[in-house]
Amino acid sequence: RLQVERAGLDQLKPKPPVSDLAFGKMFTDHMLSIEWDSVNGWHAPKIEPFKNFSMHPGAKVLHYAQELFEGMKAYRGVDGKIRMFRPMHNMARMNLTATRSCLPNFEGLELLNCIRELVMLDSEWVPHDSSSSLYIRPTMIGTEPTLGVAPADEAKLFVILCPVGPYYSTGFKPVNLLCDPSYVRAWPGGCGFTKMGSNYAPTLWTQKIAESRGCHQCLWLFGDNHEITEVGAMNLFIYLKNEAGENELVTSPISSGVILPGVTRRSIVEMCSEWEGIKVSERRITMGEVMKALSEGRLLEMFGSGTAAVVSPVGGLHYEGEMHQLPTPEDGLAGRIMEEMSAMYYGKVVHPWALDVEDWKVDTQQVLEDYKQPDAMALS
């Protein structure tokens, strides 16, 4: 049973104006936490005033990075209603990562119901702005205080909330990408398909290398044929006219085992598949194919996708020592996707993907195929 302790008047923080919001720097008044141990399983979930917590210096998470997190958002619509976007996908992906991390699984709908209660309690923190949102960060860590390299028999799941301003505060600007196969984010048989912190810390160094070469992020390539996988911490889409003359939107397949199964990615694939004149393909694609299309005038657009930015246009590729400029049409596909997705987030259109936290109707039968363990990872 969920236990709720409301913050006192002296614990409530002032709400900042939207113009002062930066990503992940300000937190709401409450948090959700749930303890777990191998003997008793999950303890009662608690919503309580936001606070620091103490941890034994020998906790597994501090030494072996036994940890995972999720990223999702709540939006205040033009009608004043607060919505969450396809949140069961995040619950399924979190369980996928938990399995790979040897952390405990949980009932996705039960955790989501607790998160909903947290969002409703801190609902005044959801910005009254149709380009801002409340970022939701569920996290799970191994807390057993022993140094043996083994799965933790104690864990903590907690959820914190941050109001965030518009990702494109100065406009919808294209980014340049460093395309260097010397740097590899993930590989088959690894954990690139999960959302654990240990996938992110190593990229901080390559981010600095990208910046030193006039780029904003890295385009992650894999293998001798320079297969394209992801961009920075986002999935990638390539829109081109293929050699058969079709307008094709290509993104790397989940089956590769090296990309994160993004919720925004899945939504773009499903949405664009219904648009006339676009062939959507989840298939492998290499730098060779992209550069050939660019040289022949067939590359139409390239953009990243993720919860934070929704879509991020790519304006240049730094590849084999040269910066190659890409088309970034103002009325292109990326802009259309941003407009359509935003309409769902902010209630400008009614869509089953956007769940009203008051009129709570979760489809428990929805297909969540992207978030299953790859066959190579499954225990026999």
Backbone torsions as a table, in degrees:
resi	resn	phi	psi	omega
1	ARG	NA	132.9	-179.3
2	LEU	-69.8	128.4	176.2
3	GLN	-103.4	134.2	-177.0
4	VAL	-124.1	124.3	173.5
5	GLU	-119.1	113.1	-178.2
6	ARG	-78.7	145.5	176.3
7	ALA	-68.3	143.8	176.2
8	GLY	-75.0	165.7	-179.2
9	LEU	-56.6	-34.6	-178.5
10	ASP	-75.2	-11.3	-180.0
11	GLN	-98.0	-12.7	-177.6
12	LEU	-73.9	134.8	-177.3
13	LYS	-98.2	151.5	177.1
14	PRO	-68.4	143.4	178.2
15	LYS	-83.0	125.2	-178.3
16	PRO	-78.9	156.8	172.8
17	PRO	-68.6	153.6	-178.4
18	VAL	-55.0	-35.8	-177.6
19	SER	-64.1	-18.2	-179.0
20	ASP	-98.6	0.2	-175.4
21	LEU	-80.4	128.1	172.7
22	ALA	-122.1	156.7	-173.7
23	PHE	-66.0	122.8	169.5
24	GLY	68.9	22.0	-177.7
25	LYS	-108.2	-13.0	-179.2
26	MET	-130.7	137.2	-174.4
27	PHE	-121.2	154.7	-176.1
28	THR	-77.9	-172.5	-172.3
29	ASP	-82.7	-18.2	-174.9
30	HIS	-131.3	164.7	175.8
31	MET	-144.2	160.0	176.7
32	LEU	-110.5	136.1	176.0
33	SER	-141.4	144.0	-180.0
34	ILE	-140.7	124.8	177.6
35	GLU	-90.7	154.4	177.2
36	TRP	-142.5	143.6	169.0
37	ASP	-143.1	158.3	-172.0
38	SER	-68.8	-17.1	-179.8
39	VAL	-88.2	-47.9	-173.8
40	ASN	-100.4	-9.5	-176.9
41	GLY	74.3	-148.0	-178.1
42	TRP	-76.7	133.0	175.5
43	HIS	-85.3	177.1	-179.4
44	ALA	-66.0	133.0	177.9
45	PRO	-70.5	146.2	-178.1
46	LYS	-131.0	130.7	165.8
47	ILE	-102.3	126.0	-175.1
48	GLU	-145.2	168.6	177.9
49	PRO	-56.9	141.3	179.5
50	PHE	-57.9	132.5	-177.0
51	LYS	-159.0	162.8	171.0
52	ASN	-73.5	157.2	171.3
53	PHE	-131.2	151.8	-178.0
54	SER	-94.1	157.6	-177.7
55	MET	-146.7	142.9	176.8
56	HIS	-63.9	138.1	179.9
57	PRO	-60.7	-17.5	179.3
58	GLY	-94.1	7.4	-178.0
59	ALA	-56.6	137.6	-175.8
60	LYS	-53.1	-40.6	-175.9
61	VAL	-59.6	-31.5	-176.6
62	LEU	-76.6	-18.0	-175.2
63	HIS	-113.0	-37.5	-173.8
64	TYR	-121.0	12.3	174.8
65	ALA	54.9	37.2	176.1
66	GLN	-78.6	91.8	-167.8
67	GLU	-159.8	156.2	173.7
68	LEU	-153.4	164.7	175.9
69	PHE	-152.4	167.6	175.6
70	GLU	-130.1	165.2	176.7
71	GLY	-139.5	121.8	-179.6
72	MET	-149.3	172.4	-174.8
73	LYS	-139.3	156.0	167.8
74	ALA	-118.1	139.5	-174.7
75	TYR	-123.5	140.3	172.4
76	ARG	-93.5	118.9	-175.3
77	GLY	-77.4	171.2	177.9
78	VAL	-65.0	-17.3	177.4
79	ASP	-94.8	5.8	179.1
80	GLY	85.9	-9.2	-179.3
81	LYS	-80.1	148.2	179.4
82	ILE	-100.7	131.1	-176.9
83	ARG	-127.4	150.1	170.7
84	MET	-115.5	147.8	-172.7
85	PHE	-105.2	112.2	176.0
86	ARG	44.8	50.4	-171.2
87	PRO	-66.5	-23.8	178.4
88	MET	-66.5	-24.5	174.9
89	HIS	-63.8	-41.4	178.3
90	ASN	-65.7	-38.1	179.0
91	MET	-64.3	-41.4	179.8
92	ALA	-66.3	-41.7	179.6
93	ARG	-67.9	-35.1	177.8
94	MET	-64.6	-39.9	176.7
95	ASN	-66.8	-37.0	175.5
96	LEU	-58.1	-48.1	-179.5
97	THR	-66.8	-37.1	179.1
98	ALA	-60.7	-42.7	178.5
99	THR	-60.4	-46.1	-178.8
100	ARG	-67.4	-25.4	-178.3
101	SER	-93.3	-0.8	-174.1
102	CYS	57.6	39.9	171.3
103	LEU	-108.6	161.1	-172.3
104	PRO	-70.2	142.2	172.0
105	ASN	-79.5	169.0	-176.5
106	PHE	-151.1	167.0	176.2
107	GLU	-81.8	111.8	-172.9
108	GLY	-56.7	-43.7	-177.9
109	LEU	-65.8	-36.0	179.7
110	GLU	-65.5	-44.1	177.8
111	LEU	-65.5	-41.5	-179.5
112	LEU	-61.5	-39.0	177.4
113	ASN	-62.7	-36.9	176.9
114	CYS	-67.2	-41.8	178.5
115	ILE	-63.4	-40.2	176.7
116	ARG	-57.8	-44.6	179.0
117	GLU	-62.1	-39.2	178.5
118	LEU	-63.9	-45.6	179.4
119	VAL	-62.7	-40.7	179.8
120	MET	-66.8	-38.2	178.9
121	LEU	-64.7	-39.3	-179.9
122	ASP	-101.9	31.0	-173.1
123	SER	-62.1	-27.9	179.9
124	GLU	-68.7	-11.5	177.1
125	TRP	-84.6	-11.2	176.4
126	VAL	-73.6	115.9	-172.8
127	PRO	-57.3	141.8	175.3
128	HIS	-86.5	68.7	-173.7
129	ASP	-158.9	135.6	-175.1
130	SER	-87.7	20.3	171.0
131	SER	-134.1	8.0	-179.7
132	SER	-122.5	173.5	-175.4
133	SER	-162.8	176.9	174.1
134	LEU	-107.8	113.9	-179.4
135	TYR	-81.2	135.3	-177.1
136	ILE	-115.3	123.0	-176.1
137	ARG	-121.3	88.1	170.0
138	PRO	-73.0	140.1	-176.9
139	THR	-142.1	144.6	173.7
140	MET	-132.9	135.7	-177.3
141	ILE	-133.7	147.4	173.6
142	GLY	-82.8	122.6	-172.9
143	THR	-113.4	-1.6	-179.5
144	GLU	-55.5	128.4	-175.0
145	PRO	-86.4	60.4	176.3
146	THR	-136.8	152.2	-175.9
147	LEU	-95.9	0.2	177.5
148	GLY	-65.0	139.5	178.8
149	VAL	-80.7	91.7	-178.2
150	ALA	-160.4	159.0	179.2
151	PRO	-57.3	139.9	179.3
152	ALA	-67.8	141.0	174.5
153	ASP	-100.0	10.1	171.4
154	GLU	-138.2	140.8	-179.1
155	ALA	-146.7	163.3	177.4
156	LYS	-135.2	129.7	174.0
157	LEU	-110.1	129.2	177.6
158	PHE	-140.7	155.8	-179.2
159	VAL	-130.8	126.8	176.8
160	ILE	-122.3	156.9	-174.7
161	LEU	-124.9	141.3	179.3
162	CYS	-135.5	126.2	170.8
163	PRO	-72.7	133.8	-177.9
164	VAL	-128.8	142.8	179.2
165	GLY	-83.6	-173.6	-179.5
166	PRO	-64.0	135.5	179.7
167	TYR	-63.8	-39.6	179.4
168	TYR	-101.9	72.7	-176.4
169	SER	-68.0	-21.8	-179.3
170	THR	-117.1	18.4	177.8
171	GLY	114.1	166.1	-175.4
172	PHE	-82.9	80.7	-170.4
173	LYS	-98.7	133.6	177.4
174	PRO	-68.1	153.5	179.3
175	VAL	-114.4	155.3	174.0
176	ASN	-100.6	143.1	-176.4
177	LEU	-120.9	138.2	172.6
178	LEU	-86.9	121.1	-179.2
179	CYS	-110.9	90.1	-176.1
180	ASP	-130.3	111.8	-177.2
181	PRO	-67.0	-5.5	176.8
182	SER	-66.5	-24.5	-176.5
183	TYR	-109.0	124.1	-174.5
184	VAL	-121.7	127.3	178.8
185	ARG	-84.4	-41.6	-174.0
186	ALA	-151.4	164.4	-176.6
187	TRP	-149.2	157.2	179.7
188	PRO	-57.4	135.1	-177.8
189	GLY	88.9	-7.2	178.3
190	GLY	-91.0	-150.9	-176.2
191	CYS	-124.7	28.8	179.8
192	GLY	-64.9	-17.1	-179.2
193	PHE	-86.9	3.3	-177.7
194	THR	-112.8	166.0	-179.7
195	LYS	-112.4	73.1	177.3
196	MET	-114.8	148.0	-175.1
197	GLY	-57.9	-29.5	-177.9
198	SER	-68.5	-10.7	173.2
199	ASN	-82.3	-17.6	-171.4
200	TYR	-101.1	-40.9	-177.6
201	ALA	-55.6	-42.4	-179.6
202	PRO	-65.1	-19.9	-178.4
203	THR	-80.5	-11.7	-179.9
204	LEU	-64.1	-36.5	-179.8
205	TRP	-68.6	-45.6	-179.6
206	THR	-69.1	-27.0	175.6
207	GLN	-61.8	-41.5	178.2
208	LYS	-65.1	-37.1	177.2
209	ILE	-64.3	-43.2	178.7
210	ALA	-59.6	-45.1	-179.3
211	GLU	-63.4	-34.7	-179.7
212	SER	-68.4	-16.7	179.9
213	ARG	-108.0	20.8	175.7
214	GLY	76.9	22.4	-179.0
215	CYS	-116.3	160.7	-179.8
216	HIS	-92.4	-34.3	-176.5
217	GLN	-151.2	175.9	176.4
218	CYS	-100.7	139.5	167.2
219	LEU	-94.7	115.6	-173.4
220	TRP	-80.6	120.1	178.8
221	LEU	-109.1	154.9	-180.0
222	PHE	-141.2	135.1	172.5
223	GLY	84.9	171.5	-177.2
224	ASP	-64.8	-24.6	-179.3
225	ASN	-93.1	8.3	176.9
226	HIS	55.0	52.8	176.5
227	GLU	-65.2	135.1	-179.5
228	ILE	-85.2	131.8	-179.2
229	THR	-117.6	-72.9	-177.4
230	GLU	-134.7	175.9	175.9
231	VAL	-129.2	121.5	-178.2
232	GLY	55.6	-119.6	176.0
233	ALA	-111.6	28.5	-177.3
234	MET	-125.7	158.9	167.4
235	ASN	-74.8	163.8	-176.3
236	LEU	-127.1	141.6	174.2
237	PHE	-123.6	139.0	178.5
238	ILE	-122.7	120.8	-178.7
239	TYR	-108.8	118.1	-176.1
240	LEU	-145.0	164.7	170.6
241	LYS	-94.3	112.3	-175.2
242	ASN	-75.0	176.6	-174.0
243	GLU	-70.2	-10.5	174.7
244	ALA	-90.8	0.3	178.4
245	GLY	87.1	8.3	179.9
246	GLU	-90.8	146.3	170.2
247	ASN	-80.0	109.4	-172.2
248	GLU	-117.5	130.7	174.8
249	LEU	-103.0	115.8	-172.6
250	VAL	-113.3	136.4	171.3
251	THR	-140.2	148.6	-177.1
252	SER	-60.8	141.5	-176.0
253	PRO	-77.7	146.4	175.0
254	ILE	-59.5	-32.1	-176.2
255	SER	-63.2	-15.6	178.6
256	SER	-66.0	-24.4	-179.8
257	GLY	76.2	5.3	-176.1
258	VAL	-117.4	1.7	178.0
259	ILE	-120.2	153.5	176.9
260	LEU	-76.5	132.0	176.9
261	PRO	-75.2	87.6	-174.6
262	GLY	-72.6	142.5	177.0
263	VAL	-70.2	-41.0	176.8
264	THR	-65.4	-40.2	177.2
265	ARG	-56.4	-52.1	-179.2
266	ARG	-59.9	-39.3	-178.4
267	SER	-66.5	-40.2	178.9
268	ILE	-66.0	-42.7	178.6
269	VAL	-58.5	-48.3	-176.9
270	GLU	-69.1	-40.7	-178.1
271	MET	-68.0	-48.3	-177.1
272	CYS	-69.5	-24.7	177.2
273	SER	-63.3	-21.4	-179.7
274	GLU	-93.5	-4.6	-178.7
275	TRP	-88.1	135.6	-178.4
276	GLU	-68.7	139.0	174.8
277	GLY	87.3	5.2	179.3
278	ILE	-124.3	125.2	172.5
279	LYS	-96.1	120.8	-179.1
280	VAL	-101.0	126.4	-176.6
281	SER	-128.4	128.7	169.3
282	GLU	-100.0	95.3	-175.2
283	ARG	-150.6	165.2	177.7
284	ARG	-72.9	142.6	178.2
285	ILE	-144.8	141.7	-175.5
286	THR	-111.3	166.0	175.5
287	MET	-62.6	-32.2	178.6
288	GLY	-59.9	-44.8	179.4
289	GLU	-66.4	-40.2	-179.1
290	VAL	-67.4	-44.2	-178.0
291	MET	-68.1	-33.3	177.1
292	LYS	-66.1	-43.8	178.7
293	ALA	-63.8	-38.7	178.9
294	LEU	-63.8	-45.0	-178.0
295	SER	-66.3	-27.3	-178.9
296	GLU	-96.4	6.4	178.4
297	GLY	73.9	21.1	-177.5
298	ARG	-102.4	-7.9	178.6
299	LEU	-82.3	117.2	-173.3
300	LEU	-92.8	-44.5	-178.9
301	GLU	-162.2	160.5	170.4
302	MET	-142.9	138.3	179.7
303	PHE	-155.6	149.6	174.3
304	GLY	-88.6	163.4	176.9
305	SER	-141.1	143.5	178.9
306	GLY	-176.4	172.1	-177.4
307	THR	-62.4	-41.4	-174.8
308	ALA	-68.4	-51.9	-173.3
309	ALA	-95.5	-18.8	-169.0
310	VAL	70.0	-74.0	170.9
311	VAL	-133.5	146.8	-179.3
312	SER	-133.8	107.3	-177.0
313	PRO	-64.9	144.8	176.9
314	VAL	-103.6	126.0	-178.2
315	GLY	-105.9	-17.4	-178.7
316	GLY	-157.0	148.1	177.1
317	LEU	-121.9	119.1	175.7
318	HIS	-90.9	99.9	-171.5
319	TYR	-134.4	130.0	179.5
320	GLU	52.6	45.3	173.0
321	GLY	81.2	5.9	-176.5
322	GLU	-136.6	142.3	176.2
323	MET	-88.7	122.5	180.0
324	HIS	-107.5	122.8	-179.2
325	GLN	-81.6	138.1	-179.4
326	LEU	-111.8	151.6	176.1
327	PRO	-69.0	139.3	177.4
328	THR	-134.6	72.3	-176.3
329	PRO	-63.9	135.7	-179.5
330	GLU	-64.1	-32.7	-179.5
331	ASP	-104.8	32.4	-174.7
332	GLY	-84.4	-169.8	-176.5
333	LEU	-68.2	-39.5	-179.2
334	ALA	-59.5	-44.0	178.8
335	GLY	-64.6	-38.3	178.9
336	ARG	-65.6	-41.7	178.2
337	ILE	-62.9	-45.1	178.9
338	MET	-57.9	-43.7	-179.2
339	GLU	-65.0	-44.0	-178.1
340	GLU	-68.0	-42.4	179.8
341	MET	-66.4	-43.4	-179.9
342	SER	-61.6	-36.3	178.3
343	ALA	-60.9	-36.2	176.6
344	MET	-71.0	-47.5	-177.2
345	TYR	-55.3	-46.1	-169.5
346	TYR	-101.7	18.3	171.4
347	GLY	69.8	20.3	176.6
348	LYS	-74.5	-22.9	171.0
349	VAL	-133.0	152.1	176.7
350	VAL	-87.5	125.2	-178.8
351	HIS	-145.1	140.1	-177.5
352	PRO	-65.6	-16.6	178.2
353	TRP	-72.6	-25.6	-177.2
354	ALA	-99.2	111.1	-173.8
355	LEU	-97.0	123.6	175.4
356	ASP	-71.0	125.0	-176.6
357	VAL	-69.6	-20.5	177.0
358	GLU	-84.2	-48.3	178.3
359	ASP	-94.6	75.0	-164.8
360	TRP	-83.4	102.5	-178.9
361	LYS	-128.2	92.2	-178.2
362	VAL	-92.1	127.7	176.6
363	ASP	-80.5	103.6	-177.4
364	THR	-80.4	-5.1	-178.8
365	GLN	-104.0	6.9	-175.6
366	GLN	-65.2	151.5	-177.2
367	VAL	-80.2	126.5	-177.7
368	LEU	-127.7	48.7	-173.3
369	GLU	-64.1	-29.5	-175.6
370	ASP	-64.1	-19.7	-167.1
371	TYR	-111.1	37.0	175.4
372	LYS	-104.6	150.2	178.5
373	GLN	-59.8	132.2	173.8
374	PRO	-57.0	148.5	-178.7
375	ASP	-52.4	-37.7	-177.4
376	ALA	-68.3	-21.2	-177.7
377	MET	-93.8	-17.4	-174.2
378	ALA	-66.6	138.7	176.9
379	LEU	-78.5	134.1	179.4
380	SER	-79.3	NA	NA
